């Protein structure tokens, strides 16, 4: 994936955050959701971990529906 642009950051806990990014280059538009942590070698500077997912833009509506269903379920 090339040319990632972060569009949102969600605090996960004191040491981690989830960054939502979109690819602005490459062949297919992608959305990347990745955990960044300050517990690694560069303490204080968040670095990307392996935890996360990358989905093609056309799959984003299905992912949003799934997240909304999860929100409804935990709100019961």
Secondary structure, DSSP 8 states (H G I E B T S, - for coil): --SEEEEEEEE-SSSEEEEEEEE-SSSS-EEEEEEEESSSSSTTS-EEEEEEEEEEGGGHHHHHHHHHHHHHHHT-
